[in-house]
């Protein structure tokens, strides 16, 4: 059965909205009808070659939908069940998994190299980041589907698959923000807005949002920011002025830019923590001198997928949604169809808006 999908024919090429043919799910596979898919900056990075994937591919890794059919051996979901897609399933056997660091699984993206579908003319297609959510339906490994807990709207649940898990995990698992601490979040896109909400949930006493666009202030404050600073050469100085000249306890960088990583580091207090969530290109070089590393005693750490275990953390996030502590609608600034994805990419490049949500 043919379904519509956004296909990346080659790195750097425009997306093509076209019909593709999906097979029936085989052993250990699940077919899902998408309700919604978020347009993440990582999809843009995949399309322009900052991150590499086999092509032609169907991108999209943040999605939720309803199970249509399951293959042999699949028991944790059944047809009709609402699910969230997990683009980075852990294998459970590699070195990282045995250490409990499932977000660093060495085999998480092996499925991206598979051929999972074909265009109507027979061209083989790969699933970008395993799940190929920029399509009306997809076929994925059973490990890529998580049952959606009750009380979360299906379309909004798409955001749980990447932006919210990443932002929540950056605060609660990577940076380990404690109640009463001060936090600065650099970048108020989809992940940044989720990070702001997570900092508020953690009980941060002050939450400073930083972005290059003044239009983001309203979004940031709605997500939980107590202060907004327009990104500039003086950003660290302004943040120190807001925190008794000390700097924040924790800075979370969500843009993947050398200049903002450096600004986040400079904005933290002596002994503070800087967590980098944003995915930048290898040309983005950040430099430090040896003396400042000693003097400031700060910690700089990377963060992959929020250092989360989706199976463990998804029910926690659902509870926050049900109790009204986490508002998924705050993240969404645009609802589009498949044809709107290229414009959503352009908006991300221009620093506009939060999350664009593709509705099927």
C-alpha positions as CSV (number, residue, x, y, z in Angstrom):
1,X,0.0,0.0,0.0
2,X,1.4,3.4,-1.0
3,X,1.6,6.3,1.5
4,X,2.9,9.8,1.1
5,X,6.3,10.7,2.5
6,X,8.9,13.4,2.4
7,X,12.0,11.9,0.8
8,X,15.5,13.2,0.9
9,X,16.9,12.1,-2.5
10,X,20.5,13.2,-1.8
11,X,22.4,15.2,0.8
12,X,21.7,18.9,0.3
13,X,18.9,18.2,-2.2
14,X,15.3,19.5,-1.6
15,X,12.8,17.2,0.0
16,X,10.4,15.5,-2.4
17,X,6.8,14.8,-1.4
18,X,6.0,11.5,-3.1
19,X,4.4,8.1,-2.7
20,X,6.3,5.2,-1.3
21,X,5.6,1.5,-0.9
22,X,5.8,0.0,2.6
23,X,6.1,-3.7,3.2
24,X,4.0,-5.6,5.7
25,X,5.8,-5.8,9.1
26,X,8.1,-8.8,9.3
27,X,9.2,-10.6,12.5
28,X,10.0,-8.1,15.2
29,X,8.5,-5.2,13.3
30,X,5.6,-2.8,13.8
31,X,3.6,-0.7,11.3
32,X,2.5,2.6,12.6
33,X,0.1,5.2,11.2
34,X,1.5,8.6,12.1
35,X,-0.7,11.2,13.9
36,X,2.1,13.8,14.1
37,X,5.8,14.3,13.6
38,X,7.9,17.2,15.0
39,X,10.4,18.9,12.7
40,X,13.7,18.9,14.7
41,X,16.9,20.7,14.0
42,X,18.6,17.3,13.7
43,X,16.4,16.6,10.6
44,X,17.9,19.8,9.1
45,X,21.4,18.6,10.1
46,X,20.7,15.3,8.3
47,X,19.4,17.0,5.2
48,X,22.4,19.3,4.8
49,X,25.1,16.8,5.7
50,X,26.1,18.1,9.1
51,X,25.1,14.6,10.3
52,X,25.4,11.7,7.8
53,X,22.8,9.2,6.9
54,X,22.4,6.8,4.0
55,X,20.3,8.3,1.2
56,X,17.8,8.3,-0.3
57,X,16.0,8.5,3.0
58,X,12.7,9.4,4.7
59,X,13.7,11.7,7.5
60,X,11.7,12.5,10.7
61,X,12.5,11.0,14.1
62,X,10.1,12.6,16.5
63,X,6.7,11.1,16.1
64,X,3.6,9.4,17.5
65,X,0.8,7.4,16.0
66,X,-1.3,4.3,16.1
67,X,-0.2,0.7,15.6
68,X,-1.7,-0.7,12.3
69,X,-0.1,-4.2,12.4
70,X,2.6,-6.1,14.1
71,X,4.9,-8.8,13.0
72,X,5.7,-12.2,14.5
73,X,7.0,-12.1,18.0
74,X,5.8,-8.6,18.9
75,X,3.9,-8.7,22.2
76,X,4.3,-5.3,23.9
77,X,2.0,-3.4,21.5
78,X,-1.0,-4.5,19.4
79,X,-3.1,-3.0,16.5
80,X,-4.9,0.1,17.7
81,X,-2.5,1.0,20.4
82,X,-1.2,4.6,20.6
83,X,2.6,4.7,20.6
84,X,5.6,7.1,20.6
85,X,8.5,6.5,18.3
86,X,11.9,6.0,19.8
87,X,14.6,6.8,17.3
88,X,17.5,5.5,19.4
89,X,16.6,2.1,20.8
90,X,19.3,0.5,23.0
91,X,20.6,-2.9,22.2
92,X,21.2,-3.9,25.8
93,X,24.4,-5.7,25.1
94,X,27.1,-3.2,24.0
95,X,29.6,-1.7,26.5
96,X,27.6,1.5,27.1
97,X,24.3,-0.5,27.7
98,X,26.0,-2.8,30.2
99,X,27.1,0.3,32.1
100,X,23.5,1.6,32.1
101,X,24.3,4.4,29.7
102,X,21.7,3.4,27.1
103,X,21.7,6.8,25.4
104,X,25.2,6.0,24.2
105,X,24.3,2.6,22.7
106,X,26.8,1.7,20.0
107,X,24.1,0.0,18.0
108,X,21.2,2.4,18.4
109,X,21.3,3.7,14.8
110,X,22.1,0.4,13.0
111,X,18.6,0.4,11.5
112,X,19.2,3.6,9.6
113,X,21.4,1.7,7.2
114,X,18.6,-0.8,6.3
115,X,16.3,-0.5,3.3
116,X,12.8,-0.3,4.8
117,X,10.7,0.9,1.8
118,X,10.8,1.8,-1.8
119,X,9.5,4.6,-4.1
120,X,6.8,3.6,-6.6
121,X,9.6,3.2,-9.2
122,X,11.5,0.8,-7.0
123,X,14.2,3.0,-5.6
124,X,15.4,1.7,-2.2
125,X,14.8,4.0,0.8
126,X,16.5,4.2,4.2
127,X,14.7,5.2,7.4
128,X,16.4,8.4,8.6
129,X,17.3,7.9,12.3
130,X,15.5,4.5,12.2
131,X,11.9,5.6,12.2
132,X,11.1,7.7,9.1
133,X,8.4,9.8,10.7
134,X,7.9,12.2,7.8
135,X,5.4,9.8,6.2
136,X,1.8,8.9,6.7
137,X,2.8,5.5,7.9
138,X,6.1,3.7,8.7
139,X,7.5,0.3,9.5
140,X,10.0,0.1,12.4
141,X,11.7,-2.3,14.7
142,X,9.5,-3.2,17.7
143,X,12.2,-1.6,19.9
144,X,11.4,1.7,18.3
145,X,7.8,1.9,19.6
146,X,6.9,2.7,23.2
147,X,3.3,2.5,24.4
148,X,1.9,5.9,25.0
149,X,0.7,6.3,28.6
150,X,-2.9,7.5,29.2
151,X,-3.8,11.1,29.4
152,X,-1.4,12.5,26.7
153,X,-3.0,13.8,23.4
154,X,-1.7,11.6,20.6
155,X,-0.5,14.5,18.3
156,X,1.2,16.3,21.1
157,X,2.9,13.1,22.2
158,X,5.1,13.3,19.1
159,X,7.2,15.9,21.0
160,X,8.0,13.5,23.7
161,X,10.0,11.4,21.3
162,X,12.9,13.9,21.0
163,X,12.5,17.5,22.1
164,X,10.9,16.8,25.5
165,X,13.0,13.8,26.4
166,X,16.1,15.7,25.4
167,X,15.3,18.9,27.3
168,X,14.0,17.1,30.4
169,X,17.0,14.8,30.5
170,X,19.5,17.6,30.0
171,X,18.1,19.2,33.2
172,X,17.3,16.2,35.3
173,X,19.9,13.6,34.2
174,X,22.9,15.5,32.6
175,X,23.1,18.8,34.5
176,X,21.2,17.4,37.6
177,X,19.6,20.7,38.4
178,X,18.8,21.0,42.1
179,X,15.9,22.9,43.6
180,X,16.8,26.6,44.2
181,X,19.7,26.6,41.6
182,X,19.9,29.2,38.8
183,X,19.8,28.1,35.2
184,X,20.4,29.7,31.8
185,X,19.2,28.1,28.6
186,X,20.8,29.1,25.3
187,X,18.5,28.7,22.4
188,X,14.7,28.8,22.6
189,X,13.7,26.5,19.9
190,X,11.8,23.2,20.5
191,X,14.5,21.6,22.7
192,X,15.2,24.9,24.4
193,X,11.6,25.5,25.3
194,X,11.4,22.0,26.7
195,X,14.6,22.6,28.7
196,X,13.0,25.8,30.2
197,X,10.0,23.9,31.3
198,X,12.2,21.2,32.8
199,X,14.2,23.7,34.8
200,X,11.0,25.1,36.2
201,X,9.8,21.6,37.1
202,X,13.1,21.0,38.8
203,X,12.5,24.0,41.1
204,X,15.1,26.4,39.7
205,X,14.9,29.8,41.4
206,X,15.8,31.7,38.3
207,X,15.6,30.5,34.7
208,X,17.2,32.8,32.1
209,X,16.4,32.2,28.4
210,X,19.0,33.4,25.8
211,X,18.2,33.7,22.1
212,X,19.2,35.7,19.1
213,X,15.6,36.6,18.3
214,X,13.7,39.1,20.5
215,X,10.5,37.5,19.2
216,X,11.4,34.4,21.3
217,X,10.9,36.2,24.6
218,X,7.2,35.6,24.8
219,X,7.6,31.9,24.0
220,X,10.4,31.6,26.5
221,X,8.5,33.2,29.4
222,X,5.4,31.0,28.6
223,X,7.7,28.0,29.0
224,X,9.0,29.1,32.4
225,X,11.7,31.6,31.9
226,X,11.9,34.3,34.6
227,X,14.3,36.4,32.5
228,X,15.2,36.9,28.8
229,X,18.5,38.0,27.4
230,X,19.1,38.8,23.8
231,X,22.2,37.0,22.6
232,X,25.2,39.3,22.1
233,X,28.9,39.7,23.1
234,X,27.7,40.9,26.5
235,X,25.4,38.0,27.3
236,X,27.7,36.5,30.0
237,X,28.0,39.9,31.7
238,X,24.2,40.4,31.6
239,X,23.6,37.0,33.1
240,X,26.1,37.6,35.9
241,X,24.3,40.9,36.6
242,X,21.1,38.9,37.1
243,X,22.8,36.5,39.5
244,X,24.6,38.7,42.0
245,X,27.7,38.9,39.7
246,X,28.2,35.2,40.3
247,X,26.8,33.6,37.1
248,X,24.3,30.8,37.0
249,X,24.8,27.4,38.6
250,X,23.9,25.6,35.3
251,X,23.9,26.6,31.7
252,X,22.4,24.4,29.0
253,X,23.4,25.1,25.4
254,X,20.8,24.0,22.8
255,X,22.1,25.5,19.6
256,X,25.3,23.6,18.8
257,X,27.2,26.8,18.0
258,X,30.7,27.5,19.1
259,X,29.9,31.1,20.1
260,X,26.9,30.0,22.3
261,X,28.8,27.1,23.9
262,X,31.5,29.6,24.9
263,X,29.0,32.1,26.1
264,X,27.2,29.4,28.2
265,X,30.6,28.5,29.8
266,X,31.3,32.1,30.5
267,X,27.9,32.6,32.1
268,X,28.3,29.9,34.7
269,X,29.6,30.6,38.2
270,X,32.9,29.4,39.5
271,X,32.3,25.6,40.0
272,X,29.2,25.7,37.8
273,X,28.1,23.2,35.2
274,X,27.7,23.7,31.4
275,X,25.8,21.1,29.5
276,X,25.9,21.0,25.7
277,X,22.8,19.6,24.0
278,X,23.0,21.3,20.6
279,X,24.5,19.3,17.7
280,X,27.0,21.4,15.9
281,X,29.2,20.8,12.9
282,X,32.9,19.8,13.2
283,X,33.9,23.2,11.9
284,X,32.5,24.8,15.1
285,X,35.6,25.0,17.2
286,X,35.5,26.0,20.9
287,X,38.7,27.1,22.6
288,X,39.7,27.4,26.3
289,X,43.0,28.3,27.8
290,X,44.6,26.1,30.5
291,X,44.6,28.7,33.2
292,X,40.9,29.4,33.0
293,X,40.0,25.7,33.2
294,X,41.9,25.6,36.5
295,X,40.7,28.9,37.8
296,X,37.0,28.6,37.2
297,X,36.6,24.9,38.2
298,X,33.6,24.5,35.9
299,X,32.4,21.3,34.4
300,X,31.7,21.1,30.6
301,X,29.8,18.0,29.4
302,X,28.1,16.8,26.3
303,X,24.5,15.4,26.4
304,X,23.1,12.8,24.0
305,X,19.3,12.5,23.8
306,X,19.1,14.1,27.3
307,X,21.0,11.1,28.8
308,X,17.6,9.5,29.0
309,X,16.3,6.0,29.0
310,X,13.0,6.5,27.0
311,X,11.3,3.5,28.5
312,X,12.0,4.8,32.0
313,X,11.4,8.5,31.4
314,X,8.3,8.5,29.1
315,X,5.9,7.5,32.0
316,X,7.5,10.3,34.1
317,X,6.9,12.9,31.4
318,X,3.4,11.6,30.9
319,X,2.7,12.2,34.6
320,X,4.0,15.7,34.4
321,X,1.6,16.3,31.4
322,X,-1.4,14.8,33.2
323,X,-0.7,17.0,36.3
324,X,-0.3,20.1,34.2
325,X,3.3,20.7,35.1
326,X,4.4,20.1,31.5
327,X,2.6,21.9,28.7
328,X,3.4,20.4,25.3
329,X,1.4,23.0,23.4
330,X,3.8,25.7,24.5
331,X,6.5,24.1,22.3
332,X,4.4,24.2,19.1
333,X,4.4,27.4,17.1
334,X,3.3,26.0,13.8
335,X,1.2,23.1,12.6
336,X,1.9,22.1,9.0
337,X,1.5,19.3,6.4
338,X,4.4,17.4,4.8
339,X,4.7,20.2,2.2
340,X,5.5,22.6,5.0
341,X,8.7,20.9,6.1
342,X,11.1,22.8,3.8
343,X,9.7,26.1,5.1
344,X,10.1,24.9,8.7
345,X,13.8,24.2,7.9
346,X,14.2,27.7,6.7
347,X,12.5,29.1,9.8
348,X,15.0,27.1,12.0
349,X,17.9,28.5,10.0
350,X,16.5,32.0,10.6
351,X,16.0,31.3,14.3
352,X,12.2,31.7,14.1
353,X,9.6,30.0,16.2
354,X,9.6,26.9,18.4
355,X,8.6,23.4,17.1
356,X,6.8,22.9,13.8
357,X,4.5,19.9,14.1
358,X,3.5,17.9,11.0
359,X,-0.1,16.7,11.4
360,X,-1.4,13.8,9.3
